[in-house]
Amino acid sequence: MNRRKGLSILWGTLAIGLLSGSVGASAEDTQLSLLVDNAPHTIAVSQALVAAFQDKNPDIAIEIETRPSGGEGDNIVKTRLATGQMTDIFWYNSGALLQALAPTRTLLDLADQPYAATMDPAFKAAVSMGGEVFGVPTRPAEAFGILYNRRLYAELGLQVPRTWADFMKNNEAIKAAGHTAVIQTYRDTWTSQILVLADYYNVQRREPDWAARFTANKVKYADDPVALKGFERLKAVHDGGFLNEDFGAAGYEDGLRMLAEGEGAHYPMLTFAIQAIAELYPDRLADIGFFSQPGEDAADNGLTTWLPAAFYIPRSTSHAEEAKRFLAFAASPEGCAVQNKVAAANGPYLVQGCSLPADLPAVVRDVLAYFDAGKTAPALEYLSPVKGPQLEQLTVEVGSGIRQPEDAARLYDKDVARQAQQLGLPGW
């Protein structure tokens, strides 16, 4: 899933004219360049880290360059790496998208840096290949799940569901009371994927080696009843009549409004939406809660997580040691404290010693409870390089009731096969 695409829809609207070019100091001993995407929160965090780093390292100046988000930005990153024109440091996804950069050929190995030992193991795996480590986290972790309206739950006497059956019972009660039970916003097609992607914790809980077998082409969505559940659940909320009438025309920002104003009870979403709600509807933030996508068994209830992007250093840099000093600062408790001042955290930092602000809203505490309990698993794209680009088109069709889950799963299996073959993975 392209998180940056979702972010840019909201943030890009708010940020027109905010930044027209690069920023940074000059006339210092060493000049570094840093490429980031143009989402305002990315720019704000980068600017704050650069300013704090330069205060501590007056012999180094860093100039920030921006690029588009989404596929256009992906192509820019790949082209600059391939032509040796990449900046000294750049901000980019971890997981499957990183694997597509051929990091063992294009990026510096950071495995021997002290901070490599302080990073969360799941994140470290998502920025590693062939025993080498290439990046440090830029932000805290996020998560997939269900944002819900606490006021509606209190009004109807509902409890947070811990099984899919209980979730559907809640949907029936909400529908019977005249409210939209599940908000969907398929004008922004990326939002249609959440109920499939969020179900990965449930898959891994039942089949712990599923990602490895998927990567080796030994299991497919269409042939595995456990993996197929995500598609089936997406269809079930449609067939239950639980969706807003305009689910095909509504967009992400419509979904945030409907949830915040209590027009709808549930919005399957990534937790980065919490910050957007805080900014657009600050008086309603206390009404918002969060729970993970439930599965078959309450005892197995847990959370699918979204790992942050990372800072990387290309092999083409002439200032490797200075760039490593910046990454060491970004991946330190001091760097995390800088981030806390400019951007809200919706999950834990993945660096030892980093802490969150004390005044977190209740919805963030809902998210953190899963991390504290150790009931989390990274999304599939952080465990496997196999990821197909057609998922969001297929999930729109399934979620609109015009394609059966089994058919969509078969088509997605064909989609990922093409990518696996392009990557040259064995067994495909």
C-alpha positions as CSV (number, residue, x, y, z in Angstrom):
1,M,0.0,0.0,0.0
2,N,1.2,3.5,-0.9
3,R,0.9,5.4,2.4
4,R,2.6,8.5,0.9
5,K,-0.2,8.7,-1.6
6,G,-2.7,8.8,1.2
7,L,-0.8,11.4,3.1
8,S,-0.3,13.6,0.2
9,I,-4.1,13.8,-0.5
10,L,-4.6,15.6,2.8
11,W,-1.3,17.2,3.5
12,G,-0.7,18.3,-0.1
13,T,-3.9,20.3,0.0
14,L,-2.9,22.0,3.2
15,A,0.6,22.8,2.0
16,I,0.3,24.5,-1.4
17,G,3.0,27.1,-1.5
18,L,4.5,26.0,1.7
19,L,7.8,25.1,0.1
20,S,8.9,26.1,-3.4
21,G,12.5,24.7,-3.4
22,S,15.3,23.5,-1.1
23,V,16.1,24.9,2.3
24,G,19.3,24.7,4.3
25,A,22.4,26.6,5.5
26,S,25.5,27.4,3.4
27,A,29.1,28.4,3.7
28,E,29.9,25.5,6.1
29,D,32.9,23.1,6.0
30,T,30.9,20.2,4.5
31,Q,27.7,20.6,2.5
32,L,25.3,17.6,2.5
33,S,22.2,17.2,0.4
34,L,19.0,15.4,1.6
35,L,16.1,14.3,-0.6
36,V,12.7,13.9,0.9
37,D,9.1,13.6,-0.4
38,N,7.0,16.7,-0.4
39,A,4.4,15.8,2.2
40,P,4.4,18.6,4.7
41,H,4.9,16.4,7.7
42,T,8.0,14.9,6.0
43,I,9.4,18.4,5.3
44,A,8.6,19.6,8.9
45,V,10.3,16.6,10.5
46,S,13.3,16.8,8.1
47,Q,13.8,20.6,8.7
48,A,13.6,20.2,12.5
49,L,16.2,17.3,12.5
50,V,18.5,19.2,10.2
51,A,18.3,22.4,12.3
52,A,19.0,20.5,15.5
53,F,21.8,18.5,13.9
54,Q,23.5,21.6,12.5
55,D,23.4,23.3,15.9
56,K,25.4,20.4,17.3
57,N,27.6,20.0,14.2
58,P,28.5,23.5,12.9
59,D,31.0,22.0,10.5
60,I,28.2,20.4,8.5
61,A,25.4,22.0,6.6
62,I,22.5,20.1,5.0
63,E,20.4,21.3,2.1
64,I,16.9,19.7,1.8
65,E,15.5,18.9,-1.7
66,T,12.0,17.8,-2.2
67,R,10.5,15.4,-4.7
68,P,6.9,14.2,-5.5
69,S,5.3,11.4,-3.6
70,G,3.9,8.2,-5.1
71,G,5.0,6.5,-8.4
72,E,6.6,9.7,-9.8
73,G,8.7,10.0,-6.7
74,D,9.7,6.3,-6.9
75,N,10.9,6.8,-10.4
76,I,13.0,9.8,-9.4
77,V,14.7,7.9,-6.6
78,K,15.4,4.9,-8.9
79,T,16.7,7.1,-11.7
80,R,19.0,9.2,-9.4
81,L,20.4,6.0,-7.8
82,A,21.0,4.4,-11.2
83,T,22.8,7.5,-12.6
84,G,24.9,8.3,-9.5
85,Q,23.0,11.6,-9.0
86,M,21.4,10.8,-5.7
87,T,21.8,13.2,-2.8
88,D,24.1,12.3,0.1
89,I,21.1,11.2,2.2
90,F,17.5,10.4,1.2
91,W,14.2,9.5,2.8
92,Y,12.4,6.4,1.3
93,N,10.1,3.5,2.2
94,S,11.3,0.4,4.1
95,G,10.2,-3.1,3.1
96,A,9.2,-4.2,-0.4
97,L,9.8,-0.8,-2.0
98,L,13.4,-0.7,-0.6
99,Q,14.1,-4.2,-2.1
100,A,13.2,-2.8,-5.5
101,L,16.2,-0.3,-5.2
102,A,18.7,-3.2,-5.3
103,P,20.2,-1.9,-2.0
104,T,23.2,-4.2,-1.9
105,R,24.4,-2.5,-5.1
106,T,23.2,1.1,-4.5
107,L,23.3,1.8,-0.7
108,L,25.9,2.0,2.1
109,D,25.8,-0.8,4.6
110,L,25.3,0.5,8.1
111,A,25.5,-2.8,10.0
112,D,28.7,-1.8,11.8
113,Q,27.3,1.5,13.1
114,P,26.4,1.6,16.8
115,Y,22.9,2.7,16.2
116,A,22.2,-0.4,14.1
117,A,22.0,-2.4,17.4
118,T,19.5,0.0,18.9
119,M,16.8,-0.4,16.3
120,D,13.7,-2.6,16.7
121,P,14.3,-6.0,15.2
122,A,11.2,-5.9,12.9
123,F,12.2,-2.5,11.5
124,K,15.9,-3.6,11.1
125,A,14.7,-6.6,9.1
126,A,12.7,-4.3,6.9
127,V,15.8,-2.2,5.9
128,S,18.1,-5.2,5.6
129,M,19.1,-7.5,2.8
130,G,21.8,-10.1,2.6
131,G,23.0,-9.4,6.1
132,E,23.5,-5.7,5.4
133,V,21.6,-2.9,7.1
134,F,20.8,0.2,5.0
135,G,18.5,2.6,6.9
136,V,17.4,4.2,10.2
137,P,13.8,5.0,11.0
138,T,12.5,8.5,10.2
139,R,9.3,8.3,12.4
140,P,7.5,6.1,14.9
141,A,5.5,3.0,13.8
142,E,1.9,3.2,12.6
143,A,-0.8,0.5,12.4
144,F,-3.7,-0.8,10.3
145,G,-7.0,-1.2,12.0
146,I,-10.4,0.2,12.7
147,L,-10.9,3.8,13.9
148,Y,-14.3,4.1,15.7
149,N,-16.5,6.7,17.2
150,R,-16.6,6.4,21.0
151,R,-19.7,8.5,21.4
152,L,-21.7,6.1,19.1
153,Y,-20.4,3.1,20.9
154,A,-21.4,4.6,24.3
155,E,-24.8,5.7,23.0
156,L,-25.5,2.1,21.7
157,G,-23.9,0.3,24.6
158,L,-21.4,-1.5,22.4
159,Q,-18.1,-3.1,23.5
160,V,-14.9,-3.1,21.4
161,P,-15.0,-6.4,19.4
162,R,-12.3,-9.0,19.8
163,T,-13.6,-11.3,17.1
164,W,-14.9,-10.7,13.5
165,A,-18.3,-12.2,14.5
166,D,-18.6,-9.6,17.3
167,F,-17.6,-6.8,14.9
168,M,-20.4,-7.8,12.5
169,K,-22.9,-7.9,15.4
170,N,-21.8,-4.4,16.3
171,N,-22.3,-3.4,12.7
172,E,-25.9,-4.8,12.8
173,A,-26.7,-2.8,15.9
174,I,-25.3,0.4,14.4
175,K,-27.2,-0.1,11.2
176,A,-30.4,-0.8,13.1
177,A,-30.0,2.4,15.0
178,G,-29.9,4.3,11.7
179,H,-26.2,5.0,11.5
180,T,-23.5,4.1,8.9
181,A,-21.7,1.1,10.4
182,V,-18.6,1.1,8.1
183,I,-17.3,4.1,6.3
184,Q,-15.6,3.3,2.9
185,T,-14.1,5.9,0.6
186,Y,-13.3,4.3,-2.8
187,R,-12.8,7.6,-4.7
188,D,-9.4,7.3,-3.1
189,T,-8.7,3.8,-4.1
190,W,-5.9,3.2,-1.8
191,T,-8.3,3.3,1.2
192,S,-10.1,0.2,-0.2
193,Q,-7.1,-2.1,0.7
194,I,-7.2,-1.7,4.5
195,L,-9.5,-4.6,5.5
196,V,-7.3,-7.0,3.4
197,L,-3.9,-5.6,4.6
198,A,-5.0,-5.2,8.2
199,D,-5.9,-8.9,8.3
200,Y,-2.3,-10.0,8.0
201,Y,-1.8,-10.4,11.8
202,N,-4.6,-12.9,11.7
203,V,-2.9,-14.8,8.9
204,Q,0.4,-14.9,10.6
205,R,-1.2,-16.0,13.9
206,R,-2.7,-19.0,12.2
207,E,0.2,-19.7,9.8
208,P,3.5,-18.2,11.2
209,D,5.5,-19.1,8.1
210,W,3.0,-17.7,5.6
211,A,5.2,-14.8,4.4
212,A,8.2,-17.1,3.8
213,R,6.0,-19.6,1.8
214,F,4.4,-16.7,-0.1
215,T,7.8,-15.4,-1.1
216,A,8.9,-18.9,-2.2
217,N,5.7,-19.3,-4.3
218,K,4.5,-22.2,-2.1
219,V,1.2,-20.6,-1.0
220,K,-1.2,-18.2,-2.7
221,Y,-4.1,-16.0,-1.6
222,A,-6.7,-17.9,-3.6
223,D,-5.7,-21.3,-2.4
224,D,-5.4,-20.5,1.3
225,P,-8.6,-20.2,3.3
226,V,-6.9,-18.2,6.0
227,A,-5.3,-15.6,3.6
228,L,-8.5,-15.4,1.6
229,K,-10.4,-14.1,4.7
230,G,-9.3,-10.5,4.2
231,F,-11.0,-10.4,0.7
232,E,-14.1,-12.2,2.2
233,R,-14.4,-9.7,5.0
234,L,-14.2,-6.8,2.6
235,K,-17.1,-8.3,0.7
236,A,-19.0,-9.1,3.9
237,V,-19.2,-5.5,5.1
238,H,-20.6,-4.5,1.6
239,D,-23.1,-7.4,1.5
240,G,-24.3,-6.6,5.0
241,G,-25.5,-3.2,3.9
242,F,-23.2,-1.5,6.4
243,L,-21.5,1.0,4.1
244,N,-22.2,4.7,3.5
245,E,-24.4,5.2,0.4
246,D,-21.7,7.2,-1.3
247,F,-18.9,4.8,-0.7
248,G,-17.9,4.8,-4.4
249,A,-17.7,8.6,-4.6
250,A,-16.5,9.5,-1.1
251,G,-12.8,10.3,-0.5
252,Y,-10.4,10.0,2.4
253,E,-11.2,13.4,3.8
254,D,-14.9,12.6,3.6
255,G,-14.2,9.6,5.7
256,L,-12.4,11.6,8.4
257,R,-15.3,14.0,8.6
258,M,-18.0,11.2,8.8
259,L,-16.1,9.5,11.6
260,A,-15.3,12.7,13.5
261,E,-18.9,14.0,13.3
262,G,-20.4,10.6,14.1
263,E,-22.1,10.0,10.8
264,G,-20.3,6.6,10.7
265,A,-19.1,4.4,13.5
266,H,-16.1,2.5,11.9
267,Y,-13.5,3.7,9.4
268,P,-10.9,1.0,8.5
269,M,-7.7,3.0,8.2
270,L,-4.0,3.5,9.0
271,T,-3.3,5.4,12.2
272,F,-1.7,8.3,10.4
273,A,-5.3,9.5,10.1
274,I,-5.2,10.3,13.8
275,Q,-3.0,13.3,13.2
276,A,-5.2,14.5,10.4
277,I,-8.3,14.3,12.6
278,A,-6.4,16.2,15.3
279,E,-5.7,19.0,12.9
280,L,-9.1,19.1,11.1
281,Y,-11.4,18.3,14.0
282,P,-9.5,19.0,17.2
283,D,-12.7,19.2,19.3
284,R,-13.7,15.7,18.2
285,L,-10.4,13.9,18.7
286,A,-11.5,12.6,22.2
287,D,-14.5,10.9,20.5
288,I,-12.2,8.7,18.4
289,G,-10.9,5.2,19.4
290,F,-9.0,2.4,17.7
291,F,-9.0,-1.4,17.7
292,S,-7.2,-3.9,15.6
293,Q,-9.0,-5.9,12.9
294,P,-10.4,-8.9,14.8
295,G,-10.1,-12.4,13.6
296,E,-11.7,-15.7,14.5
297,D,-10.5,-16.1,18.1
298,A,-10.5,-13.4,20.8
299,A,-7.4,-15.0,22.3
300,D,-5.5,-14.3,19.1
301,N,-6.5,-10.7,18.8
302,G,-3.6,-8.5,17.6
303,L,-2.4,-5.7,15.4
304,T,-0.9,-5.4,11.9
305,T,1.8,-2.7,12.0
306,W,3.1,-0.3,9.4
307,L,6.8,0.4,9.7
308,P,8.2,3.9,9.1
309,A,10.3,5.1,6.2
310,A,14.0,5.4,6.6
311,F,17.0,7.6,5.9
312,Y,19.5,6.0,3.6
313,I,23.0,6.8,2.2
314,P,23.8,6.0,-1.4
315,R,27.1,4.5,-2.4
316,S,27.7,7.5,-4.7
317,T,28.1,10.0,-1.8
318,S,31.4,11.8,-1.3
319,H,30.6,12.5,2.4
320,A,29.8,9.1,3.9
321,E,31.1,9.8,7.4
322,E,29.3,13.1,7.7
323,A,26.1,11.5,6.4
324,K,26.4,8.7,9.0
325,R,26.7,11.3,11.7
326,F,23.3,12.7,10.6
327,L,21.7,9.2,10.7
328,A,23.2,8.6,14.1
329,F,21.5,11.8,15.3
330,A,18.2,11.0,13.7
331,A,18.2,7.5,15.2
332,S,18.8,8.7,18.8
333,P,16.6,9.7,21.7
334,E,17.6,13.3,21.0
335,G,16.5,13.0,17.4
336,C,13.1,11.5,18.6
337,A,12.7,14.4,21.0
338,V,13.1,16.8,18.1
339,Q,10.4,14.9,16.2
340,N,8.0,15.1,19.1
341,K,8.1,18.9,18.9
342,V,6.9,19.1,15.3
343,A,4.8,16.0,14.5
344,A,2.4,13.8,16.5
345,A,3.3,10.2,17.2
346,N,0.7,7.6,16.7
347,G,2.8,4.6,17.7
348,P,6.1,3.8,19.4
349,Y,9.5,4.8,18.2
350,L,11.6,1.9,17.0
351,V,14.8,3.1,18.5
352,Q,15.9,2.2,22.1
353,G,15.7,5.0,24.6
354,C,13.2,7.1,22.6
355,S,10.0,8.1,24.4
356,L,6.6,9.6,23.5
357,P,5.0,12.7,24.9
358,A,3.0,12.3,28.2
359,D,-0.1,13.9,26.8
360,L,-1.1,11.4,24.2
361,P,-4.8,11.3,23.1
362,A,-6.8,8.2,24.1
363,V,-6.9,6.9,20.5
364,V,-3.1,6.7,20.5
365,R,-3.1,4.9,23.8
366,D,-5.5,2.4,22.2
367,V,-2.8,1.7,19.6
368,L,0.1,1.5,22.0
369,A,-1.7,-1.1,24.1
370,Y,-1.1,-3.7,21.4
371,F,2.6,-2.9,21.2
372,D,2.9,-3.0,25.0
373,A,1.2,-6.4,25.0
374,G,3.6,-7.7,22.2
375,K,0.6,-8.6,20.0
376,T,1.8,-7.1,16.8
377,A,3.1,-8.3,13.4
378,P,4.5,-6.2,10.5
379,A,2.4,-5.9,7.4
380,L,3.2,-8.5,4.7
381,E,5.1,-6.0,2.6
382,Y,7.7,-5.7,5.3
383,L,8.2,-9.5,5.4
384,S,8.2,-10.2,1.7
385,P,9.4,-8.3,-1.4
386,V,6.5,-9.7,-3.3
387,K,3.9,-7.0,-3.7
388,G,1.5,-6.5,-6.6
389,P,0.4,-3.0,-7.9
390,Q,-3.2,-4.0,-8.8
391,L,-4.4,-4.7,-5.2
392,E,-6.3,-1.4,-4.8
393,Q,-8.2,-1.9,-8.1
394,L,-9.3,-5.4,-7.0
395,T,-10.3,-4.4,-3.5
396,V,-12.5,-1.6,-4.9
397,E,-14.3,-4.2,-7.0
398,V,-14.7,-6.6,-4.1
399,G,-15.7,-3.9,-1.7
400,S,-18.3,-2.6,-4.2
401,G,-19.8,-6.1,-4.6
402,I,-18.9,-6.5,-8.2
403,R,-16.2,-9.1,-7.9
404,Q,-16.1,-12.3,-5.8
405,P,-13.3,-12.6,-3.3
406,E,-12.0,-15.8,-4.8
407,D,-11.7,-14.3,-8.2
408,A,-10.0,-11.2,-6.9
409,A,-7.5,-13.3,-5.0
410,R,-6.7,-15.3,-8.1
411,L,-6.1,-12.1,-10.1
412,Y,-3.9,-10.7,-7.3
413,D,-1.8,-14.0,-7.3
414,K,-1.2,-13.4,-11.0
415,D,-0.3,-9.8,-10.3
416,V,2.3,-10.6,-7.7
417,A,3.8,-13.4,-9.9
418,R,4.8,-10.8,-12.4
419,Q,6.6,-8.7,-9.8
420,A,8.3,-11.8,-8.3
421,Q,9.6,-12.7,-11.8
422,Q,10.9,-9.2,-12.3
423,L,12.8,-9.4,-9.1
424,G,14.2,-12.7,-10.1
425,L,13.0,-14.6,-7.0
426,P,13.6,-18.3,-7.1
427,G,10.6,-20.5,-7.5
428,W,8.5,-18.2,-9.7
